[in-house]
Amino acid sequence: MIEVTNLSKTYGGAVHALRGIDLDIKNGMFGLVGPNGAGKTTLMRILAGLIRPTTGTVRVLGHDVTTLQGKFEAKSILGYLPQELGLYPNLTGREFLDYIAILKGVTDKRARRQQVTDLLESVRLADVADRRLKTYSGGMKRRIGVAQALLGSPKLLIVDEPTVGLDPEERVRFRNLLSEMASRCTVILSTHIVEDISHSCNDLAVISQGQVIFRGAPGDLITQARGHVWSITTQGERPNSGLAVVSTLQMHDGVQYRVLGTPEPDYNAVSIEPSLEDGYIWLMRQHSPTPA
Amino acid sequence: MILSQLRGMAFYEFRQHWRGRLLVALILGLVLTVGINVLVAGGSVRCDTVNLPDLAVCQQGITITITAVTLFLALPLAVLLPIMVAEIIPMDSQRGVRSWLDAMPLQTGTYLLGKLLGLWLALVMALLIAMLISGALWWLATGTFDLLAYAQVWVFGIGVVCVFNGGLGVLLSAGLTTRRRAIAWNAVLIVALAALVQGSDFLSYLNPLRMPIINYHLAVYAPMLMASPDSGELAILLRAFAGGIAGLIISFCTAWVWLRWQSSRM
């Protein structure tokens, strides 16, 4: 479906955003997770044909997006939601989606109208569809962005940090929408919110400093942290610096910490089952320089 | 698909211009200038009480006044319009629209042409409204005037100048990414082109001030205001139109190459 081979991107000859990435992405929902500045957006933009790699090849459904023709072919089967979505403030939501549908090549007027109406319903914007976009709230703008990415029945859907700015209910709704789409096309979801991945992806890659440091199922990432996640209750003092504190919970009898690492015996730490977030943090700790 | 994209872009670009400030400013500017001239001219442009032998002279006077006032609008518009429309393409980058637009199966040429068509449609509509309101004002002031001459000066004079220079303004700033830079760039460029592109007949047809078009209409409808009656030859008008089209083609190709080069660098 998508083959990425030895992909590198260097900005201005000095900033190495991606360093020799190899990925093979099949149908379904693929998660790309990593910290800010890891190179996720650069990779997404290369896959969407927006920027050219410095070296390496990318084939999207057989089209080489590093060539002009291949890029054009790939764009005709692509739905893309960028991290920052700019809108035309003087168009209404319905007009904006109609405009995008035309640009995506949905030429039949009736089919276009139907698609726009259905999408407005599914992102819950039907009641404000005829209001100008400049009156939309941040969350509404995000939802109209999601709708535009789904227009034209894309075979590949690339969504970059899609749930930023959405309320919890909307996030759940959006994750379900993406999962539904994943039964019909390939969905690549880039995020730094691990929860989004854990609820929807069966395949993921963790990217850090321009390199893929993990590739596999969410379960495999969780397994990596098994035996390293602990619950510690103290009277308020923080566990020692060698441990990574994942969460802090104020209890009536003290403070309960969820930590990663190897705690000293006098903490009376209790081993607990890791979550995907624990697996991710454990992995990042293994790949980060050792603190002094 | 390209035709459908062009149609869609033209329609929605037009709609956005229509809801924006550009057209309101344009229509108001034109109508107010005509209105002030109508007030200043006052009763001196009525032929109701003029006797028959002097009637033709009086009516010619009205035509001259209306032509001169209308063409007087063309010159500042030729300079101001490219600055007013400079932001059209750069705003797509500034607003972040390009981030999704570039992911569409939309070719650079289609994008540029769609932007142009949308603007031209909006300009034509704005000029039509301004022409009708101004015509009504002149009618109230004069009682009657040469409608054909009036329409010709608006359509083949000020209208053509707006189409050429509006298009030029969009294309000249196409490679820029911020509104402020685009406005400054077009302001400098239009003044420089107006000052530098001259010296021969051929260059005068490319000059954004469009003097051959203005002079042609003055020579035809207000000959006593023109030093050279040769300016009224139709061939000159046609050459001026060809010059305007050539200018658009050159700037279109430059903008196309510029945008393609920009995307290949990313």
Interface residues (C-beta under 8 A of the other chain):
Chain A: A48 G49 L50 I51 R52 F72 K75 S76 L78 Y80 L81 P82 E84 L85 G86 L87 Y88 P89 N90 L91 E95 D98 Y99 I100 I102 L103 K104 G105 T107 R132 G145 Q148
Chain B: M1 S4 Q5 R7 G8 M9 Y12 R15 Q16 R19 G20 D92 R95 G96 V97 R98 S99 W100 L101 D102 A103 M104 P105 L106 Q107 S264 M266
